[in-house]
Amino acid sequence: MTDLYFQNLTHALQQAGVCTPTLVIDKERLDRNTDHLIDVLNRGFDYRIVAKSLPSIPMLQYIMRRTGTTRLMSFHLPFLMRLIEHIPTADILLGKPMPICAARYFYHWHGQQTSMGFAPELQLQWLIDSPQRLEQYEQLAQELNIRMRISLEIDVGLHRGGFRPDKDFTQALEKLAASPWLSLSGLMGYEAHISKIPALLGGMGGALNAVRKRYAAFVDLVRQVLGEQVLQGLCLNTGGSSTYPLYEGDSVGIVNEIAAASALVKPSDFDVSTLEHHLPAAYIAAPVLKRVHNPEIPEAPLLSRLLRTLGKLPREGCFLYGGNWLANPCYPSEACIHPLLGRSSNQEFYQLPADSTLQQDEYLFFRPCQSEAVFLQFGQLAVYDQGLITDWWPVCSYPDNFPLNFP
């Protein structure tokens, strides 16, 4: 990231008349990161986009077209409803177990839609993590007289819940095989811990091998309990943005589907060794409202002068339009928050290097730490391509009249 890059981005934003804090997507970098992902998928994996990490319908549609997938992973009931409204051809896997009341709400809402081509019994996989939740879902399916596809969450080392390869898992398989209401659609084993395991505990390579062995043990149990034919039709999901590059062709047969999304925009939480070949593709542009020389602490001019002399108070700074995002400043590179002047979501102060040329009506740029929460703070994403702002992608919103009033 060079000064010239941000100067060009500033020019594009000014040409587009951007005057409020704006989340910018660099489309060229997004495409390049997607190409890296496609290289891994070509080893023999299907791809499921983690919708929470790219919470914009047009953005998801763009990635779907570029990768040739119709598979999405959803984590939030209101956004699941939005996905179905706008992308009715999608195959959707829930990325976390939903409370039974959320499943009930979904079917009540879906039953009220009059012109929808989405068929939950064919296109939606509910995630189940325990025998108790499986029992709840079967009771709901029987009550509503519907068929539900069930993916079982399996613990492959993250230890955030889910089934282990024991009698609860085998009994869940048997229950699904016998149930007239439920059917097994797949397994989901999330393994974000792999890239964080220190060398003392075996490192990334050891963790990856352990995950492969654990996942293979679940696959073997499915084979033993339900037979090879059932196994062939299942969605065997794993992966994540920090781990997807680790999957080689020898993983095919254990898993057949990889989920990822944050890697495509690479927020700063994903500055990890496995993504060194990816480029940041998302920035917050915050307009500079006021450039300040020799800022002072309120009601303390002499103390301010002393602190400035001691190097404890900056000589240059600026106040921004907005602030306090889950993000870190990246241009000017030495810009930083100052502890004595505090945080603000309205007009946040940032210390600037003494030689900074940043002026009023220009922008201070930030890299989001993550995408899923930060993107939603901005109504639209500015698409930056070939030196211009070429499009605006709205972020996901709640459906009208949510929540519905139902018993």
ABEGO torsion letter per residue (X at the ends): XBAAAAAAAAAAAAAAGBABBBBBBBAAAAAAAAAAAAAAAAAGBBBBBBAAABBBAAAAAAAAAAAGBABBBBABAAAAAAAAAABAABBBBBABBBBAAAAAAAAAAAAABABBABBAAAABBBBBABAAAAAAAAAAAAAAGBBBBBBBBBBAGAGAEEBBBBAAAAAAAAAAAABAABBBAEBBBBAAAAAABBAAAGEAAAAAAAAAAAAAAAAAAAAAAAEAAAAAABBBBBEBAAAAAABBAAABGABABBBBAAAAAGBAAABBAAAAABBBABBBBBBBABBBBGBBBBGBAAAAAAAAAAGABBABBBBBBEEGBBBBBAOBAABBBBAAAEBBAABBBBBBBAABABBBGBBBBBBBABAAAAAAABABBBBBBGGBBABBBBBBBBBBGOBBBBX
